[in-house]
Amino acid sequence: MLLITPTCISCKKTIQNDEEVYVKLRYPKRKGITEIKAFLNLEGTFICEECSKEKFEK
């Protein structure tokens, strides 16, 4: 799963380690998620902090 690099859907910036992000995803149908990073990479879309501030301040 390390081959997937998370990127912001607005500015296409690569998300760095320990960076604050917002993730849009559907609530999972399955119980128990053991690999959170893998689940987020496969099911979620990332928005970096700068883009979220621009989007939500309007």
C-alpha positions in Angstrom: 0.0 0.0 0.0 3.0 2.3 0.2 2.9 2.7 -3.6 -0.1 4.9 -3.3 0.8 8.5 -2.6 -2.1 10.6 -1.2 -2.6 13.8 -3.1 -5.0 16.8 -2.6 -7.9 16.6 -5.0 -7.9 20.4 -5.4 -4.3 21.5 -5.8 -2.7 18.0 -6.6 -0.1 18.5 -3.8 1.4 15.4 -2.3 0.3 14.9 1.3 3.3 14.8 3.6 3.7 12.7 6.8 2.1 14.3 9.9 0.3 16.9 7.8 -3.3 17.9 8.8 -5.7 16.8 6.1 -9.5 16.4 5.6 -10.7 13.1 4.2 -14.1 12.7 2.4 -15.3 9.1 2.5 -18.4 7.0 2.9 -19.0 5.2 6.2 -17.7 1.7 5.8 -20.1 -1.3 5.5 -17.7 -3.7 7.1 -16.8 -4.0 10.8 -13.3 -3.6 12.0 -10.7 -1.7 10.0 -7.2 -2.8 10.8 -5.1 -0.9 8.3 -6.4 2.7 8.5 -3.9 4.2 6.0 -4.7 1.6 3.4 -8.4 2.1 3.9 -8.1 5.9 3.6 -6.0 5.6 0.4 -8.4 3.2 -1.3 -11.7 4.7 -0.2 -11.1 8.4 0.7 -10.3 11.6 -1.1 -7.9 14.0 0.6 -8.1 17.7 0.9 -5.0 19.6 2.2 -5.4 22.1 5.0 -4.8 25.2 2.8 -7.5 24.1 0.2 -10.0 23.3 3.0 -9.5 26.8 4.5 -10.1 28.4 1.1 -13.2 26.2 0.5 -14.8 26.5 3.9 -14.2 30.2 4.5 -16.3 31.3 1.6 
